[in-house]
Amino acid sequence: MTIGMILDAPFPPDPRVENEAVSLVQAGYQVCLFCLTYGDEPAEEIHEGIRICRYRSDKLEYKLSALAYTVPFYTRLMAKKINRFLEKYPIDFLHIHDIRIAGAVFSANQKHNLPTVLDLHDNLPEVMKLYPHLQKFPGKFLISPQRWKQKEELFIAKATKVVTVSQEFVDEVLSRTGIDQNKMVLVPNTVRNSFYKDAVYDQKLLDRFDGHFVLLYLGDTHLRRGLQTAIAALPALSEQIPTILLVVVGTNTTDPVLKKQVADLGMEDFVSFEGWKNVSLFPSYIKGSSLCLSPLHRNKHHDVAYANKLFQYMSLGKPLLVSDAIAQKKLIERTQSGLVHRERDVEDFIEKTSLLAANKKLRTQMGANGKAFVETEFSWEQTSKNLVHLYDNLNR
């Protein structure tokens, strides 16, 4: 049986898409991945058993994607490509990665009538409300998150099955749409065993951080991710912990705001903006850290989603300090793998960081708790079983 995965972005990299596809290949399925290319990558190649099928796109299509549910141009353009994909390959099931391309998939599928799995990576309509370009003209008037939410609910109703990333997200969708709970399948973002079992460490990188009390943040650095709270805490923390160093691995267009905040506070010696790095270096950054951060602002998306970084941190035995966004708060408290601070509360962030910095035994125990949780319950090899079971029973 062949699964046609639909992704409206280049591939690789996309860890969730790759993890899902590899697990399904290992379970005996063939996976053909429809994705886009803006360059000169091969039109077709095999990657970890996945047949990657690339369709050329351009900047105009990319810009039109933001207007997917304002005007129909993007959906029509993508539907034509997807239809060519469906006519070329013997697809038995369609797996749609998030809602931006879902309209095009359902349109192309009208004459094929294949079972569809809608994979909600994010609560995208809620995330969109935080996009800077939606706060000002013309985006504010052209793009309606409410319209995207209506489309999301329509696609949820149309899909054969709906996959999402946390129990909180499952509960939110069920309460909002009233669909049968058996239609929902939980497949959290977790790490593959190879991330921590086969990690190769960069000694030069580890040496750079030796002797520092490193606060590590991995991933997207948009302001909604909460790094301003950590930066604002540094003047006080640097007095208490002279070796403290905030290491930020990731980027976003809002980075100038963070860098200006650091400069205004005179904290340049206590922050290292590393930029984006290849995931192969993540284990080295984590190993070289003392405490790992996820200081998310609370909103309707962050309250129901787990950041993959949580499990990357845990898998290498590091304690966490996270904000009280509901999903991650429940996770950290249940696993006793770190402490929780009130979102945007600088004083609470300082208090919890100081407590952990002063108690190495507590940090070690919390790190061990998180590592055990990932190894025994929450590695990708465990959580992906729900996805395989979904497909094993989709035609029954």
C-alpha positions in Angstrom: 0.0 0.0 0.0 1.3 3.5 -0.9 0.8 6.6 1.1 1.0 9.9 -0.7 2.2 12.6 1.7 1.6 16.2 0.7 3.9 18.9 1.9 3.9 22.5 0.5 7.5 23.1 1.3 10.9 21.9 0.4 12.1 18.6 1.8 14.4 17.9 3.7 14.4 19.3 6.3 11.2 18.7 8.2 11.7 16.4 11.2 8.0 15.5 11.8 7.4 14.7 8.1 10.6 12.6 8.0 9.9 10.8 11.2 6.4 9.9 10.1 7.5 8.8 6.7 10.4 6.7 7.9 8.3 4.9 10.5 5.6 4.0 7.8 8.3 2.8 5.5 9.7 0.6 8.3 6.2 -0.7 8.9 6.0 -1.9 5.3 4.3 0.9 3.5 5.6 2.8 0.5 5.7 6.5 0.9 5.7 9.0 -2.0 6.2 12.5 -0.7 4.9 15.4 -2.8 6.9 18.5 -1.9 8.1 21.7 -3.5 11.4 22.9 -4.9 12.6 26.5 -5.4 16.0 25.4 -6.7 17.7 22.7 -8.7 17.2 19.6 -6.5 16.4 16.3 -8.3 12.8 16.0 -9.4 12.8 12.5 -7.8 15.1 10.7 -5.4 15.0 8.2 -2.5 15.8 9.4 1.0 15.7 6.9 3.9 13.3 4.8 1.9 11.0 7.7 1.1 10.3 8.5 -2.6 10.7 12.3 -2.7 8.7 13.8 -5.7 9.6 17.5 -6.1 7.4 20.0 -8.0 8.8 23.3 -9.0 7.4 26.4 -7.4 8.4 30.1 -7.3 8.3 33.2 -5.2 4.9 34.2 -6.5 3.3 30.9 -5.5 5.0 31.2 -2.1 3.5 34.7 -1.6 0.1 33.5 -2.7 0.2 30.8 -0.1 -0.4 33.4 2.6 -3.6 34.3 0.7 -4.7 30.6 0.2 -8.1 31.2 1.8 -8.5 34.8 0.7 -8.3 34.2 -3.1 -8.2 30.8 -4.8 -5.1 31.2 -6.9 -2.7 29.2 -4.6 -5.2 26.4 -4.1 -5.8 26.1 -7.9 -2.1 26.1 -8.7 -1.3 23.4 -6.1 -4.3 21.3 -7.0 -3.0 21.0 -10.6 0.4 19.8 -9.3 -1.2 17.4 -6.8 -3.4 16.0 -9.6 -0.3 15.3 -11.7 1.2 13.6 -8.7 -1.9 11.4 -8.2 -2.0 10.4 -11.8 1.6 9.4 -11.9 1.9 7.4 -8.7 -0.4 4.5 -7.5 -1.5 6.2 -4.3 -3.8 4.4 -1.8 -4.0 7.0 1.0 -3.4 10.8 1.2 -1.6 12.3 4.2 -1.9 16.1 4.3 0.7 18.0 6.3 -1.2 21.0 7.8 -4.1 23.1 6.4 -2.5 25.6 4.0 -2.4 23.0 1.2 -5.4 21.0 2.4 -7.8 22.9 0.2 -5.8 22.0 -2.8 -5.6 18.3 -1.8 -9.3 17.9 -1.3 -9.9 19.6 -4.6 -7.5 17.3 -6.5 -8.9 14.3 -4.7 -12.5 14.8 -5.9 -12.0 12.5 -8.8 -9.7 10.0 -7.0 -11.8 9.7 -3.7 -8.8 8.4 -1.6 -9.0 8.2 2.2 -7.4 11.3 3.7 -5.4 11.8 6.9 -5.2 15.5 8.0 -2.0 16.1 10.1 -2.3 19.2 12.2 1.3 20.2 13.1 0.1 23.4 14.7 -3.0 25.3 15.7 -2.2 27.5 12.6 -5.2 29.9 12.8 -4.1 30.9 16.3 -0.4 31.1 15.4 -1.3 33.4 12.5 -2.7 36.0 14.8 0.8 36.5 16.1 2.5 37.0 12.7 3.9 40.6 12.4 2.7 41.0 8.9 -0.9 40.4 10.0 -0.6 43.3 12.5 -0.3 46.0 9.8 -1.5 47.0 6.4 -2.1 45.2 4.0 -1.9 41.8 5.7 -4.3 42.9 8.5 -7.0 43.4 5.9 -6.2 40.7 3.4 -5.7 37.7 5.7 -8.3 36.5 8.2 -7.3 34.0 10.9 -11.0 33.5 11.5 -11.4 32.4 7.9 -8.5 30.0 8.2 -10.2 28.6 11.4 -13.4 28.0 9.4 -11.4 26.3 6.7 -9.6 24.1 9.3 -12.9 23.0 10.7 -14.2 22.2 7.2 -11.1 20.1 6.5 -11.4 18.3 9.8 -15.0 17.3 8.9 -13.9 16.1 5.4 -10.9 14.1 6.5 -11.1 10.4 7.2 -8.8 10.7 10.2 -7.2 13.7 11.9 -3.7 13.5 13.5 -2.4 16.0 16.0 0.5 16.6 18.4 -0.8 16.7 22.0 -3.7 15.5 24.1 -4.5 19.1 24.8 -4.8 19.8 21.1 -7.0 16.7 20.7 -9.3 17.9 23.4 -9.5 21.4 21.9 -10.4 20.1 18.5 -13.0 17.7 19.9 -14.7 20.4 22.0 -14.6 23.0 19.1 -15.8 20.7 16.3 -17.9 18.0 18.0 -16.4 15.3 15.8 -16.3 11.6 17.0 -13.2 11.2 19.2 -12.4 8.0 17.3 -11.6 10.2 14.3 -8.7 11.8 16.2 -5.2 10.2 16.6 -2.5 11.5 18.8 1.0 11.4 17.4 3.3 13.8 19.5 6.5 15.3 18.2 9.2 13.3 19.9 12.8 12.3 19.2 14.0 9.2 17.4 16.3 7.0 19.5 19.2 7.8 17.1 19.1 11.5 18.2 20.6 10.7 21.6 21.9 7.1 21.1 24.0 7.9 18.0 24.9 11.5 18.8 28.4 12.6 17.8 29.7 15.5 20.0 31.7 18.5 18.8 34.5 18.8 21.4 35.4 22.3 20.3 31.9 23.5 20.9 31.8 21.8 24.3 35.1 23.4 25.2 33.6 26.9 24.4 31.0 26.5 27.1 33.2 24.7 29.7 33.2 26.6 33.0 29.9 28.4 32.2 26.4 27.9 33.7 24.7 27.7 30.3 21.0 28.4 29.8 20.2 26.9 26.4 17.4 27.8 24.0 17.0 25.8 20.8 14.6 26.7 17.9 12.5 29.5 16.5 13.3 32.7 18.3 10.2 34.7 17.5 9.2 37.0 20.4 6.2 34.8 21.2 8.8 32.1 22.2 9.6 34.2 25.4 13.3 34.9 25.1 12.8 38.5 26.2 11.9 37.1 29.7 15.2 35.2 29.9 17.2 38.2 28.7 15.5 40.6 31.1 16.5 38.2 34.0 20.2 38.3 33.1 21.2 41.5 35.0 20.0 40.0 38.3 21.2 36.4 37.5 24.6 37.6 36.4 25.1 39.0 39.8 24.2 35.7 41.5 25.8 33.5 38.9 28.8 35.2 37.4 29.5 32.3 34.9 25.9 32.4 33.5 25.6 32.4 29.7 22.4 32.4 27.7 23.1 30.4 24.5 20.5 30.9 21.7 20.5 28.5 18.8 18.0 29.6 16.2 16.8 32.6 14.3 13.7 34.7 13.4 13.1 38.0 11.7 12.5 39.5 15.2 16.0 38.8 16.3 17.0 42.5 16.1 14.6 43.2 19.0 16.3 40.6 21.1 19.8 41.8 20.3 18.8 45.4 21.0 17.4 44.3 24.4 20.7 42.6 25.2 22.7 45.7 24.2 20.4 48.1 26.1 20.9 46.0 29.3 24.7 45.8 28.7 24.5 42.0 28.7 26.5 41.2 25.6 29.1 39.2 27.6 26.3 37.0 28.9 24.5 36.1 25.7 25.7 34.1 22.6 23.4 34.3 19.6 24.6 31.2 17.6 22.2 31.5 14.7 20.6 28.5 13.1 22.7 25.3 13.3 22.4 21.9 11.7 20.4 19.5 13.9 23.5 17.3 14.1 25.0 19.9 16.4 22.0 20.0 18.8 23.3 17.2 21.0 26.5 19.0 21.5 24.7 22.2 22.5 22.5 20.3 24.9 25.4 18.3 26.4 27.2 21.6 27.0 24.3 23.2 28.8 23.3 23.3 32.5 19.6 24.2 32.1 17.4 24.1 29.1 14.6 26.6 28.4 11.2 26.9 26.8 9.8 30.2 28.1 6.8 30.4 25.7 4.2 33.1 26.0 0.8 31.6 26.7 -1.8 31.6 23.8 -4.3 29.2 22.3 -1.6 27.5 20.3 1.2 27.3 22.8 -1.3 26.0 25.4 -2.0 22.9 23.4 1.4 22.1 21.7 4.7 20.6 22.8 7.9 22.0 21.3 10.1 19.2 20.0 13.0 20.8 21.9 11.5 19.6 25.2 12.1 16.0 24.2 15.5 16.7 22.7 16.5 18.3 26.0 15.1 15.4 28.1 16.7 12.7 25.9 20.2 13.9 26.9 19.4 14.1 30.6 19.1 17.9 31.1 16.7 19.7 33.5 14.2 22.1 32.0 12.8 25.5 33.0 9.6 26.2 31.1 6.7 28.7 31.2 3.3 27.7 32.4 1.8 27.2 28.9 -0.6 24.4 29.7 0.7 21.5 27.7 4.3 21.9 28.6 3.5 22.7 32.2 1.6 19.4 32.6 4.4 17.5 30.9 7.2 18.9 33.1 5.2 18.5 36.3 4.1 15.0 35.4 7.6 13.8 34.6 9.3 15.9 37.3 11.9 16.9 34.8 12.2 20.6 35.6 10.5 23.6 37.0 7.8 25.9 35.7 7.8 29.7 35.8 4.9 32.1 35.2 5.0 33.3 31.6 6.6 36.7 31.0 7.3 36.9 34.8 11.0 37.9 35.1 11.1 37.7 38.8 9.7 34.1 38.8 12.2 33.2 36.1 15.0 34.5 38.2 13.8 32.7 41.3 13.5 29.3 39.5 16.8 29.7 37.7 18.6 30.6 41.0 17.0 27.6 42.8 18.2 25.2 40.1 21.7 26.8 39.8 22.2 26.3 43.5 21.2 22.7 43.6 23.2 20.5 41.3 21.7 17.3 42.8 18.2 18.5 42.0 19.2 19.3 38.4 20.8 15.9 38.0 17.7 14.1 39.3 15.3 16.1 37.1 17.5 15.4 34.1 17.5 11.7 34.9 13.7 11.8 35.2 13.3 13.3 31.8 15.7 11.0 30.2 14.0 7.9 31.6 10.6 9.3 30.4 11.9 9.6 26.8 13.6 6.3 26.8 10.7 4.3 28.2 7.6 6.1 27.1 8.1 9.0 24.8 10.6 8.3 22.1 9.4 8.4 18.5 9.7 4.6 18.3 7.0 4.5 21.0 4.7 7.3 20.0 4.7 6.5 16.2 3.0 3.3 16.9 -0.3 5.2 16.9 0.4 6.4 13.3 1.2 2.9 12.1 -1.9 1.5 13.8 -4.0 4.3 12.1 -2.9 3.1 8.6 -3.1 -0.6 9.5 -6.8 -0.1 10.2 -7.7 2.7 7.8 -9.5 0.4 5.3 -11.2 -1.8 7.9 
